[in-house]
Amino acid sequence: MDKFTIEAKKRYIIFLLLACLITATGFFILSKKAENTASILPNLENEVRSSGFFELKNSIEKNINLADKEEKFRNQNIQIGITSHHLPTALPFISEFYQILESSSGPREKFIIIGPDHFERCQTHISMSDRSYLTPFGEVEIDEEIENNLASFGIKTDENCFDGEHSIAVQVIFIKKIFPNAKIVPIIFSAKTSDAEISKLAEIITPYQDKIAIIASVDFSHYLDRIDALKIDRQSALMIENMDGASLESENVDSPAAVRLAMLMANKFGEAKSEIIGQANSFDFTGDSENTTGYINAIFIGKKESENLVTLFFVGDIMLSRAVGDKMKKLNNWNWPFEKIGDYLAGADLTFGNLEGPISSQGRNVGSIYSFRADPKAIEGLKYAGFDVLSVANNHIGDWAKAAMDDTFEVLKSNGIDYAGGGFSAEEAHSARVEEVNGTKIGFLAYTALGAKYTEATASSSGIAWLNKEKMAQDIAEAKKISDLVIVSIHFGDEYKQKSNNFQKDIARSAIDAGAALIIGHHPHVVEEIEQYKDGWIAYGLGNFIFDQTFSKETMEGMLLKVTLEDKGVKNIEPIKIKISKEFQASIEN
């Protein structure tokens, strides 16, 4: 073997070693990349897709809170809108859009999100995904009913093209934050989507008119300097105002198909009036005048909702003493139990609950091991949460004798919170507390079938309204003379039973027969069923709202009943699940 051959072999061996080293290094880098991106782009075998942008959670919350709430859109029916997906740059701009959506009326339980297939990866021109999204604020589920119907008409699922598709992911994050119980239907369009395909999709969606909101997630001019971008975006805004979807091209917007569908659905829904509510450029947020992106916020306004539209929230038992009171006192934070739900409760025109025990420093313990009395500072939390009316007709309001009970009436009154089912005489306790909201007069009555009889109000002494079927019917009749509708709260039922008993059914139905529109039940500490009886509704038990009964899952859950009134009657009833943390904070269950 000559010297040349030996040297060649040496070089060959060195080459092989270097190749192996480079390959190993490559695998190591790829594995680290996979670790770093695992929370953004999920494995295709997973059933849940990550929205990404988890690092922006605090910034999103801050911007939503800072965005102006436009009162002029309150009670306007807005089901369709256009906004940006250019996160994080356009974060303040997108937040303004969702604040308007939150302050307006219209369905908010199901959102169809439409946007571009940025990378043109989909196998068909119109594609959907059937995977839930994990966002910084929790998981958002797919609406299977609508998706199954779309599939029956030939709309295909194509999961590959949704991974990393921010036109959908960005909107899902905001929807979860502001409408935590909403479900979604994500749809993206190829640049080749035809008008015929858009029209077909519109026909499939139209039957869901009363159930859906539609968000067109699009950005406008791209990669232009600021001056040229503004010219193009002004043209696009004019096209939207004129409902001229046919003139929109790819130079105007990244998905003409999404905007055309939004316009088509607006016409079908009777929302033929469009309004530009915001226009901006990435330069406004970055200061970079080259390679900019244009943004437009637009809404399609339909028939204005009735001026008499009213949203009511009803919650279960509120107990602010014992372990709950100790927690608030330790933290010196009397808003603590309501901090995770206060913003949500603010969305109601009126909020009602059952105050389980007195708020006072007066009185004496009557001797029960379950005697409740909350620190007078606890009133701060009830005010923070926005309670308007509280029932005091229950078996714990007298736990610290009449002195504490009477003081509670005064504490509530002096802090602007009305009470029902109690007072300084039987006449007051049995008279409806009438609240007028948006022109609708609502009479609230409250009764208890449980507790110590010494708490019953008489002609000459303070107390609460004890349940008597005949007297309740008389009270309802009197309330109807001064109210547009009557709502009755009743403290009854068996503790920890998830089904109403015959006594509850008899009493609640008799109240409907007497003319009440809605019956709200408290006391069992667990959620019971909702029943429609004749022209009225009965929620037999809302469970706990703020309580320290940590011994079971069921007692750490509750129901918030969202009731919508229109034209002085009940239009809709929506039960919303509540969970109570081990730290005694109520929140909407995801």
C-alpha positions in Angstrom: 0.0 0.0 0.0 1.6 3.3 -1.1 1.7 6.6 0.9 -1.0 8.2 -1.3 -3.5 5.4 -0.6 -2.9 5.7 3.2 -3.4 9.5 3.1 -6.6 9.0 1.1 -8.0 6.6 3.6 -7.2 9.0 6.5 -9.0 11.8 4.7 -12.0 9.5 4.0 -12.2 8.5 7.7 -12.0 12.1 8.8 -14.7 13.0 6.3 -17.0 10.3 7.7 -16.4 11.5 11.3 -17.2 15.1 10.4 -20.4 14.0 8.6 -21.5 12.0 11.6 -20.8 15.0 13.9 -22.7 17.4 11.7 -25.7 15.0 11.4 -25.8 14.5 15.2 -25.6 18.3 15.7 -28.5 18.8 13.3 -30.6 16.3 15.1 -29.9 18.0 18.4 -30.8 21.4 17.1 -34.0 20.1 15.5 -35.0 18.4 18.8 -34.4 21.7 20.7 -36.5 23.5 18.1 -39.2 21.0 18.6 -39.1 21.6 22.3 -39.4 25.3 21.9 -42.2 25.2 19.4 -44.2 22.4 20.9 -46.6 24.9 22.7 -47.2 26.7 19.4 -47.5 24.1 16.7 -49.0 20.8 18.1 -48.4 17.3 17.0 -51.0 16.5 14.3 -52.2 13.6 16.3 -53.4 15.9 19.1 -57.0 16.9 19.2 -56.3 20.4 20.6 -54.4 23.0 18.6 -52.4 25.7 20.3 -53.3 29.3 19.5 -49.8 30.5 20.4 -49.1 34.0 21.7 -49.1 32.7 25.3 -46.5 35.3 26.2 -49.0 38.1 25.3 -51.6 37.1 27.9 -51.0 40.0 30.2 -50.7 42.5 27.4 -54.0 41.3 25.8 -55.8 41.7 29.2 -54.3 45.1 29.7 -55.3 46.4 26.2 -58.8 45.0 26.4 -59.2 46.8 29.7 -57.8 50.1 28.3 -59.9 50.0 25.1 -62.8 52.5 25.1 -66.3 51.1 25.5 -68.5 52.6 22.9 -71.8 53.3 24.5 -73.3 54.3 21.2 -73.3 50.7 20.1 -75.1 49.4 23.2 -78.2 47.5 22.1 -77.2 47.7 18.5 -77.5 44.4 16.8 -74.0 43.5 15.5 -73.5 40.0 14.2 -70.8 40.5 11.6 -67.5 42.4 11.8 -64.1 42.8 10.2 -60.8 43.1 12.2 -57.1 42.5 12.0 -55.0 39.4 12.9 -51.7 41.2 12.9 -50.6 40.3 16.4 -48.7 41.6 18.4 -48.4 44.9 16.4 -52.2 45.6 16.1 -53.1 44.4 19.6 -54.6 47.8 20.7 -56.5 48.0 17.4 -58.0 44.5 17.7 -58.9 45.1 21.4 -61.0 48.1 20.4 -63.0 46.0 17.9 -63.8 43.4 20.6 -64.8 46.0 23.2 -67.4 47.2 20.7 -68.5 43.7 20.0 -68.9 43.1 23.8 -70.9 46.3 24.3 -73.3 45.6 21.5 -76.1 43.0 21.1 -76.5 39.9 19.1 -75.6 36.2 19.4 -72.3 35.6 21.2 -72.5 31.8 21.8 -71.2 30.7 18.4 -68.6 32.4 16.3 -67.8 31.6 12.7 -64.2 32.9 12.0 -63.3 33.4 8.4 -59.8 34.3 7.1 -57.1 33.6 4.5 -55.1 30.5 3.9 -51.9 32.5 4.1 -49.6 29.7 2.9 -52.0 28.2 0.4 -51.6 24.7 1.9 -55.3 23.6 1.9 -56.4 20.9 -0.5 -59.7 22.7 -1.2 -60.7 26.3 -1.7 -62.8 26.4 1.5 -61.6 24.4 4.5 -62.5 24.0 8.1 -60.9 22.5 11.2 -62.6 20.3 13.8 -59.9 20.7 16.5 -60.4 22.8 19.6 -58.0 25.6 20.4 -55.9 26.0 23.5 -55.5 29.7 24.2 -53.8 31.7 27.0 -57.3 32.0 28.6 -58.3 28.3 28.2 -59.7 25.9 25.7 -62.2 26.9 23.0 -64.4 24.1 21.6 -65.6 23.6 18.1 -69.3 23.8 17.4 -70.0 20.3 16.2 -73.5 20.9 15.1 -72.6 23.6 12.5 -69.4 21.8 11.4 -71.4 18.5 10.8 -73.9 20.4 8.7 -71.1 22.1 6.7 -69.5 18.6 6.1 -72.8 17.3 4.9 -72.7 19.9 2.1 -69.2 19.0 1.1 -67.0 21.4 3.1 -63.8 19.5 4.0 -61.7 19.5 7.1 -58.0 20.0 6.4 -56.0 20.1 9.6 -52.5 20.6 8.1 -53.3 24.1 6.7 -54.7 25.4 10.1 -51.4 24.7 12.0 -49.7 28.0 12.3 -52.6 29.9 10.6 -52.8 33.1 12.7 -55.8 34.5 10.9 -57.9 32.0 13.0 -55.8 31.7 16.1 -55.7 35.4 16.9 -59.5 35.8 16.9 -59.9 32.6 19.0 -57.8 34.2 21.8 -59.9 37.3 22.0 -63.2 35.4 21.8 -62.1 33.2 24.7 -61.2 36.1 26.8 -64.4 38.2 26.3 -66.9 35.4 25.5 -65.6 32.5 27.6 -68.4 30.1 26.9 -68.5 30.6 23.1 -67.8 27.9 20.6 -66.2 28.4 17.2 -66.3 27.3 13.6 -62.9 28.1 11.9 -63.0 28.5 8.1 -60.2 29.6 5.7 -60.2 30.5 2.1 -57.8 29.9 -0.7 -57.0 32.8 -3.0 -58.8 30.9 -5.7 -62.1 30.7 -4.0 -64.9 31.6 -6.5 -68.0 33.8 -5.9 -70.1 30.7 -6.6 -68.3 28.8 -3.7 -68.8 31.9 -1.4 -72.6 32.0 -2.3 -73.0 28.3 -1.6 -71.3 28.6 1.8 -73.6 31.6 2.6 -76.7 29.5 1.9 -75.4 26.8 4.3 -74.7 29.3 7.1 -77.9 31.4 6.7 -80.2 29.0 8.8 -78.0 29.7 11.8 -78.7 33.5 11.7 -80.1 33.6 15.2 -77.3 31.7 16.7 -74.0 33.0 15.2 -71.6 35.9 15.0 -69.2 36.1 12.1 -65.7 37.6 12.3 -63.8 38.2 9.0 -60.1 38.1 10.1 -58.2 40.0 7.5 -55.4 42.5 7.0 -55.5 45.1 4.2 -52.6 46.6 2.3 -49.3 44.7 2.5 -45.6 45.5 2.0 -46.2 49.1 0.8 -44.7 52.3 2.2 -47.1 54.2 4.5 -48.2 56.8 1.9 -49.1 54.2 -0.8 -50.7 52.0 1.8 -53.0 54.7 3.0 -54.3 55.3 -0.5 -55.1 51.6 -1.0 -56.7 51.3 2.4 -58.9 54.4 1.8 -60.2 52.7 -1.3 -60.8 49.5 0.6 -62.7 51.3 3.3 -64.9 53.0 0.7 -65.7 49.6 -0.9 -66.7 48.2 2.5 -68.9 51.3 3.3 -70.6 50.9 -0.2 -70.9 47.1 0.3 -68.9 46.7 -2.9 -67.2 43.3 -2.3 -66.9 42.7 -6.1 -64.2 45.4 -6.4 -62.0 44.0 -3.7 -58.8 42.4 -5.0 -55.7 40.8 -3.4 -53.9 44.2 -3.4 -56.7 45.5 -1.1 -57.0 42.7 1.4 -55.3 39.3 2.1 -58.7 37.5 1.7 -61.2 39.1 -0.6 -63.3 36.0 -0.2 -63.7 36.5 3.6 -64.8 40.1 3.2 -67.2 39.2 0.4 -68.8 36.5 2.5 -69.1 38.9 5.4 -71.0 41.4 3.1 -73.1 38.7 1.6 -74.1 37.4 5.1 -74.8 41.0 6.2 -77.3 41.4 3.4 -78.9 38.0 4.2 -79.2 39.0 7.9 -80.6 42.4 7.1 -77.4 44.1 8.3 -77.1 46.2 5.1 -75.5 49.2 6.9 -71.7 49.0 7.2 -69.6 51.3 9.4 -65.9 51.8 9.5 -65.1 52.0 13.3 -61.3 52.1 13.0 -58.6 52.5 10.4 -54.8 52.2 11.1 -51.4 51.2 9.7 -48.6 49.3 11.3 -46.6 52.5 11.2 -48.9 53.9 13.9 -47.6 51.3 16.3 -44.0 50.7 15.1 -42.9 53.9 13.6 -41.6 52.0 10.6 -42.9 53.6 7.4 -41.6 50.8 5.0 -43.2 47.4 4.4 -46.4 48.4 6.3 -49.7 46.6 6.8 -53.1 48.2 6.8 -55.9 47.5 9.3 -59.6 48.2 9.1 -62.2 47.6 11.8 -65.7 47.5 10.4 -69.1 46.3 11.6 -72.3 45.6 9.9 -75.3 47.0 11.8 -78.7 45.4 11.5 -82.0 46.3 12.9 -81.6 48.0 16.3 -82.6 45.8 19.1 -85.6 46.8 21.1 -84.8 49.8 23.4 -86.4 47.7 26.1 -83.9 44.9 25.8 -82.7 44.0 29.3 -80.0 41.5 30.5 -80.4 40.0 34.0 -77.9 37.8 35.9 -79.1 35.5 38.7 -76.6 33.7 41.0 -76.9 31.3 43.9 -76.0 31.5 47.6 -73.5 34.1 48.7 -71.9 33.4 52.1 -69.3 35.9 53.1 -68.3 34.8 56.6 -66.6 31.7 58.1 -63.6 30.6 55.9 -64.6 33.1 53.1 -64.5 36.0 55.6 -61.3 34.8 57.1 -59.7 34.8 53.6 -60.8 38.3 52.8 -59.7 39.6 56.2 -56.3 37.9 55.9 -55.7 39.5 52.5 -57.4 42.7 53.5 -59.2 42.4 50.2 -63.0 42.5 50.4 -63.4 42.1 46.6 -61.4 38.8 46.6 -64.3 36.4 46.0 -65.5 38.3 43.0 -62.3 39.4 41.3 -62.4 36.7 38.6 -66.0 37.3 37.7 -66.6 41.0 38.4 -65.9 42.1 34.8 -68.4 39.5 33.5 -71.1 40.5 35.9 -70.7 44.1 34.8 -72.2 43.0 31.4 -75.6 42.7 33.0 -78.2 45.5 33.3 -79.2 44.0 36.7 -77.6 41.3 39.0 -79.5 39.4 41.7 -78.3 36.9 44.3 -79.2 35.3 47.6 -77.4 36.8 50.6 -76.9 33.9 52.9 -76.5 35.6 56.3 -76.2 39.1 57.8 -73.5 41.7 57.2 -73.1 43.4 60.5 -71.0 43.8 63.6 -74.1 43.7 65.8 -76.3 41.0 67.4 -75.6 37.8 69.2 -75.1 34.3 68.0 -78.4 32.4 68.3 -76.5 29.2 69.1 -76.3 27.3 65.8 -73.0 25.8 64.8 -73.8 27.0 61.3 -74.3 30.7 62.3 -73.1 33.1 59.6 -72.3 36.8 60.1 -70.1 38.7 57.6 -67.8 41.6 58.5 -69.4 45.0 57.5 -66.5 45.5 55.1 -67.8 42.6 53.0 -70.3 45.0 51.5 -67.4 46.4 49.4 -67.2 43.1 47.5 -70.9 43.1 46.7 -70.7 46.6 45.4 -67.6 45.8 43.3 -69.4 42.8 41.8 -72.3 45.1 40.8 -75.2 43.5 42.7 -78.4 45.5 42.4 -80.9 43.3 44.4 -80.3 40.6 47.0 -82.8 38.2 48.5 -82.7 38.3 52.4 -85.4 35.7 52.7 -83.5 32.6 53.9 -82.7 30.5 56.9 -79.4 32.3 57.9 -80.4 36.0 57.8 -81.4 35.7 61.5 -78.3 33.8 62.7 -77.2 36.7 64.9 -80.7 37.7 66.0 -82.8 40.6 64.8 -80.2 43.3 65.6 -77.8 42.0 62.9 -80.7 41.3 60.5 -82.0 44.9 60.8 -78.5 46.3 60.6 -78.1 44.3 57.3 -81.1 46.0 55.8 -79.6 49.4 56.6 -76.1 48.4 55.4 -77.5 47.3 52.0 -79.7 50.3 51.6 -77.0 52.8 52.5 -74.7 51.2 49.9 -77.2 51.4 47.1 -78.2 47.7 47.0 -81.9 46.9 47.2 -83.2 43.8 49.1 -86.3 41.7 48.5 -88.2 39.4 50.9 -87.4 41.4 54.1 -88.0 44.7 55.8 -89.1 46.5 58.9 -92.7 45.3 58.6 -94.7 42.5 57.0 -95.9 45.0 54.5 -92.4 45.8 53.3 -91.3 42.2 53.4 -94.2 41.1 51.2 -94.1 44.1 48.8 -92.3 43.8 45.4 -89.0 45.6 45.1 -89.5 47.3 41.7 -86.5 48.0 39.5 -86.9 49.9 36.2 -84.3 49.0 33.5 -84.5 50.4 30.0 -88.2 51.2 30.4 -89.1 47.7 31.8 -90.4 47.6 35.4 -89.4 44.4 37.1 -90.9 43.4 40.5 -88.9 41.2 42.8 -90.5 39.1 45.6 -88.6 36.7 47.9 -89.7 34.0 50.4 -88.3 31.3 52.6 -89.8 28.0 53.6 -87.0 27.3 56.0 -85.5 28.9 59.1 -86.5 30.1 62.6 -90.0 31.5 62.8 -88.9 34.4 65.0 -87.5 35.9 61.8 -90.9 36.3 60.2 -91.9 39.9 59.7 -95.2 41.0 61.3 -97.3 44.1 61.1 -95.3 45.7 63.8 -91.9 44.1 63.7 -89.0 43.6 61.2 -88.2 40.3 59.6 -88.5 38.3 56.4 -91.3 37.0 54.2 -92.3 33.4 55.1 -93.7 31.2 52.3 -97.4 30.8 52.2 -98.9 29.8 48.9 -102.0 31.9 49.2 -100.2 35.0 50.5 -97.6 34.6 47.7 -100.4 34.6 45.1 -101.8 37.8 46.6 -98.3 39.5 46.6 -97.8 38.5 43.0 -101.2 40.0 42.0 -100.3 43.3 43.8 -96.8 43.3 42.2 -98.3 42.9 38.7 -100.2 46.2 39.2 -96.9 48.1 39.4 -94.6 45.9 37.3 -94.3 44.8 33.8 -93.2 41.3 35.0 -92.7 39.6 38.4 -89.7 37.5 39.4 -89.9 35.4 42.6 -87.0 34.1 44.6 -87.8 31.1 46.9 -85.5 29.5 49.5 -86.6 25.9 49.5 -85.7 22.3 48.7 -83.5 19.6 50.1 -79.8 20.3 50.7 -77.4 18.6 48.3 -80.2 17.1 46.2 -79.7 17.7 42.5 -83.4 17.2 41.7 -86.3 19.3 42.9 -88.9 17.7 45.2 -92.7 17.7 44.9 -93.1 20.6 47.3 -90.8 22.8 45.2 -92.7 21.9 42.0 -96.0 22.7 43.6 -94.9 26.0 45.0 -93.0 27.2 41.9 -95.7 26.2 39.5 -98.4 27.9 41.6 -96.3 31.1 41.5 -96.3 30.9 37.6 -100.0 30.3 37.7 -100.5 33.4 39.9 -98.7 35.5 37.2 -95.0 35.3 37.9 -92.7 35.1 34.8 -89.6 33.6 36.5 -88.9 31.6 39.6 -85.4 31.5 41.1 -84.6 28.8 43.7 -81.9 28.8 46.4 -80.9 26.6 49.4 -79.9 23.1 48.2 -76.3 24.3 47.7 -76.1 22.3 44.5 -77.5 23.0 41.0 -81.0 21.7 40.2 -82.9 21.6 37.0 -84.5 24.3 34.9 -88.1 23.9 33.8 -90.4 25.8 31.4 -93.9 25.7 32.8 -96.7 27.2 30.7 -95.5 30.7 29.9 -93.0 30.9 32.7 -89.5 29.6 33.7 -88.4 27.9 36.9 -84.8 27.5 38.0 -85.2 25.2 41.0 -81.7 25.7 42.4 -78.8 27.8 41.3 -76.4 26.1 43.8 -73.6 28.1 45.5 -72.0 31.2 44.2 -69.6 32.2 47.0 -69.3 29.5 49.7 -66.7 27.4 51.6 -68.3 24.0 51.3 -65.2 22.3 49.9 -66.3 18.8 50.9 -67.7 18.0 47.4 -67.3 19.0 43.8 -71.1 19.7 43.5 -71.0 22.3 46.3 -68.1 24.1 44.7 -70.1 24.6 41.5 -73.1 26.8 40.7 -75.2 28.2 37.9 -75.4 31.8 36.7 -78.7 32.2 34.9 -78.6 34.8 32.1 -82.1 36.1 31.3 -82.8 38.3 28.4 -85.9 40.4 28.4 -87.4 42.0 25.3 -90.6 44.0 25.0 -91.2 43.5 28.7 -91.2 39.7 28.6 -88.7 36.9 28.8 -87.0 36.4 25.5 -84.2 33.9 26.4 -82.8 31.8 29.3 -79.1 30.7 29.3 -77.6 28.7 32.1 -73.8 29.4 32.6 -71.7 27.1 34.8 -69.8 28.6 37.7 -66.9 27.1 39.6 -65.7 28.1 43.1 -61.9 27.7 43.7 -60.4 26.4 46.9 -59.5 30.0 47.6 -63.2 30.9 47.4 -63.2 32.8 44.1 -66.1 32.4 41.7 -65.4 32.2 38.0 -67.0 31.1 34.7 -66.2 27.5 34.1 -64.2 27.0 30.9 
